[in-house]
Amino acid sequence: MLNDEPDPRTPPEAAGDPPARPNGWLLLIYRIPSEPTRLRAAVWRRLKGLGAIYLQNSAAALPAGPAAERALRKLRREIIEMGGTAVLMSCGVLVGEAEVLAAFQAARDDEYEEIIDKCQDFLAQLEKEYRAEHFTYAELEENEEDLVKLRNWLAKITDRDVFGAPKRAATLEALATCEHALEEYAARVYAEEAESQ
């Protein structure tokens, strides 16, 4: 990389650093009218998209940070506009921080596991192309788009993974395997196209 920032794809453990410890938490406690239910679903999706974990119903936590605070302040304002109530707090965990951190790590590992599953699907799709002898630029382009989606999805998760969840390294390996497999498939496409001309 050209700057001094660490590569977000490199797990902290691989760089020799221990996983970071929380530097405080942001806690959003809210109430939303029960009807229409789409409002509750919208808030839940937004919180999950931010990587928040639920400590209990309507109480979601994120590691403290400027971006997380901006996002939760905005969501708080939207909840109030929906006719609900919301309080955003900055806090530390007096007792039970290990459990909160474990829940946050488990949420990231679940997301990483989804990517690993999608990587397996990607490799199965490439294998299907080999079996069907589909070596065309159209198929290559479609598979390249799928790989870009996986990379973008991984980037979102690594942005949320501020403590370096355990499955991060396995996910990076799975994506690297997909990238290598696609390179081999592309070489085959180019060779087949050259032979047909």
N, C-alpha and C positions, 0 to 999 in steps of 0.2 A: 504494500500500500504506500501511497505517496506521502501521507501525513503520519503523525506520530500516534494516531489512535489505534488501539488494538483491533485486530480483525474480529468482527462479531461472530464469525463462524468458529472461532477457536475457543474451546471450552477453557474456563479459567484454570482448571486442573492441568490442562495440557501446557499452559504457559508457565506452570510452576507456582501459580498463586492459589491459595486456599479459597474456597467459595466465600463470597462476601457475606458479611452479616448485615442484617437490616439496620438502617439508620433511621428508624422510626417508621410509622405506618400512617396512612390516611384511612380514615374510617367514615364511610357514608352510611348514615342511618336514615331510612326514608319510609314514607307511607304513600301509597298510590290508591286512588279510588278503585274499588273492586270492578267497576264497569266503566268503560269497556275493557275487556281483558287484554286487548292488544297493547294497552299502555304498559301493563306489567311485563308483557313479553318483550316490548321494545326496550325497557330499562334493563331487563335481565340480559338481553342480547348485547347491549352496549357495555355492560359491566364485564361480561364474559369476553367481549372483544378487547377490552382493556387489560384482561388478565386478572381481574379481581377475583378474590375468593370470598365465599359467604361464610361468615362466622356463625350466623344464624339467619333466620328469615329477615329480609330487609336490612341487613347489616353486612356491608361488603367492605373488604379491606384490600389495599394496594400498598406496596412499599412506597415510602415517601420519595418524592422527586418532583421537579418543576413541571414536567410534561404530565405526570399523573395528576398533580394538583389542578392544572389547567383543565384537563379532561373531566375531572370530578366536579369542579366548580361549574363547568358548562352543563353537565348532566344534572346537577342540583337545581340550576336555574330552570332547566326543561321540566323537571319533576314538579316544581312549583307552578310552572305555567300549565301543567296538566291538571292542576287542582290538588296536588299532593303536598306533602311536607317533606323537608329534607334538611339534615344537619351534616356538615362536613367537619370532621375533627382530625387534628394532627395529634398522634399519641404514640406512646411506647407501651410495650407489653411488660407488665410487672411480673406476672407468673404465667407460664404456658407459652412462651415465645417459641420454643422448639416445636410445639404442636402447630402453631400458626405457620411457621416456616415450612414444616413438613407438608402441610396442606397446600401451600403455595407451590412447593416443589412437585408434589403429586399432580397438581393441575397442569404444570408445564410438561411433566412426563407423559400425561395422558395426551396432550397435544402432540408431543414428539412421536408417541406411539401411532397416532393417526397418520403422520407423515411417513413413518416406516411402512405402515400398511399400504399407503398410496404408492410408495416406491416399489413395493412388491407387485402391485397391480401394474405399474409402469413397465417393469421388467417382463411380466407375463404378456403384456401387450406387444412388446418388442419380439418376444419369442413367437407369438402368434403371427407376426409379420414375416418372420423367417420361415415358419412352417407353410404359410400361404404363398411364400415367395413374392411378397409385395415390397419391391424395392424401387419405390417411386419418390420423386421430390415431394409430391402431395402428402404421402404417408410420413416422410421425414419431417416436413413442416408441421404436421399435426402433432407428431411426437415431440418436436422441439417446443411447441407451444405448451404441451403438458409439462415438460420439464421446467419451463419458465414459471408456470403456476406453482410448481412445487418449491422452486427457489424463493419466490415471493412469499409464499406461505411460511416457509422456514424463517425468512427474514423477520416477519411479524412476530413469530414466536420467540426468536432469539432476542428481539427488542424487549419482550416482556420478561424474559428469563434472566433477571438481574443477579441471580445467585448461582447460576450454572447448574441446572438440574441434571441428575445422573444420566438420563437418556439422551442428552445433547450429543455426546460423542458418537453414539450408535446411529443417531439420525444423520449426522454429518457423513458418516461412512456409507450409509444407505444411499444418500444423495450422490456421493462420489461414485458409487457403483453404477447408479443410473446414468450419470454423465459419461462414464467410460463406455457403458453399453451403447449409449446413443452415438458416441464417436465411432464405434465399430460398425454400427448400423449405417451411419452416414457414409463411411468408407465403402461399404457394400453397395449402397445406392449409387455412389459415384462410379464405381466399377461397372455395375450393371448398365448404367446409362451410357458409359463410354463404349461398352461392347455393342450396344444396340444401334450406335451411330455408324 
